[in-house]
Amino acid sequence: MSGNAQFIGKKVSFHTLGCKLNFVETSEIGNRLINMGFEIAKKGEKADVCVVNTCSVTEVADRKGRQIIKQMVRQNPGAYVIVTGCYAQLKPDEVAALEGVDLVLGAHDKFDILPHLQDGLTKNSETIVEHTKRSEIKSFFPTCTRGDRTRYFLKVQDGCDYFCTYCTIPIARGKSRNASVEETVQQARIAAKEGAKEIVITGVNIGDFGKSTGETFEQLVRALDEVEGIERYRISSIEPNLLTDEIIRFCAQSKKFVPHFHIPLQCGSDDVLALMKRRYKRQLFADRIHTIHSLMPNAFIGVDVIVGTNGETESFFEDAVEFIKGLQISQLHVFSYSERPNTFALQIPGKVSVAEKKRRSEVLHDLSEEKRIAFYERMIGREALVLWEEKRTGGKMHGFTDNYVRVERPYDRSLVNTITSVSLGGFNEDISALVAIV
């Protein structure tokens, strides 16, 4: 470890809120601080530096961010407190006003911590705020990290040029941008040398990869498939209009890209999709699902949906539910709409009450569980390859098949980060996983 002498032995603590991309970025920040000499604070240890990576997708996310910041300040008296992430980018002054915060880093500056620590860890008399406008958020470099997880996460893209009416992410993360295919693939090669078995491809709008380099996401997928040592790739959330038939067909014949997709629908009503300014109609979404299942009958398909957006009438919602019932999907990720500042959705009439949002959310959560259980039931009795994860819960360990079925077995340390063949038995006690027959 090279490090800076003044930081060797100093403790740093992290807390991450929000999406997979935030966890990837926290891990990268952690690696940089460790290279400077810091050590990760163990549970119960007081940290010298606290880093909070925030989310701002909803008002609830903002509130959780404030709560975590206050908690970190309280539990680590005198610590140097750094806040970054989407909340810090969108509302830097609000974050800076919180007691104990020393440094607020926006999207452009989130990795530039070292210059602010050169003079030591003395707390600032006034909070330092590094903030840039959306048009000035230009930095990007690919990273592939795993943090405390078994799977690696490869950040291939950042930012978004899709201004959906409900969303602040384009404001928080800037324009769509990426490194070259070759630079990105090099990160996967490094991960392979570190022993990575599975990589999840992540970003804000990954299907838009290549916009800043004149390349395409399909070219990236094909290049990653050639990396020796990686056994599995998962494509995380990808817009349905960017998930082309060519990509689906390639994944179907690839030995490394698994039959698992996560595709945001957001609503099953064409009227609401228009209000959201989504770039497709529901028939295109249905066509994508049909194509996947025609080529990969056992593919797991997760779908994002939002309930209670402004303008979503009861009839629109019922129409959406009927459409979703007819889709051959495996699970829903349900979000309740939250009004966000500076979004076009604020101008759309027809607010939905909190109680009605909750009811609609429960309807879709119940439907999601029905579909997940039905998907798992189809897998019982089959042979499957499972990548086992490190976490131990009540004497059990868990892993995932290539098509994302969660599997449980008695803990065996020697199996961590290995892929083994098992026969899939019935459900475990809380029906969250299938039991491996060993």
Secondary structure, DSSP 8 states (H G I E B T S, - for coil): ----TTTTT-EEEEEE-SSHHHHHHHHHHHHHHHHTT-EE--TT---SEEEEEE--SSHHHHHHHHHHHHHHHHHSTT-EEEEEEHHHHH-HHHHHTSTTEEEEE-TTTTT--HHHHTT-S---SS-EEE---GGG------EEE-TTSSSEEEE--B------TT--HHHHH-S-B---HHHHHHHHHHHHHTT--EEEEE-SSGGGTTTTTT--HHHHHHHHTT-TT--EEEE----TTTS-HHHHHHHHH-SSEEEEEEEEEE-S-HHHHHHHT-SS-HHHHHHHHHHHHHH-TT-EEEEEEEE--TT--HHHHHHHHHHHHTS--SEEEEEE----TT-GGGGS-----HHHHHHHHHHHHHHHHHHHHHHHHHHTT-EEEEEEEEEEETTEEEEEETT--EEEEE--GGGTT-EEEEEEEEE-TTSSSEEEE-
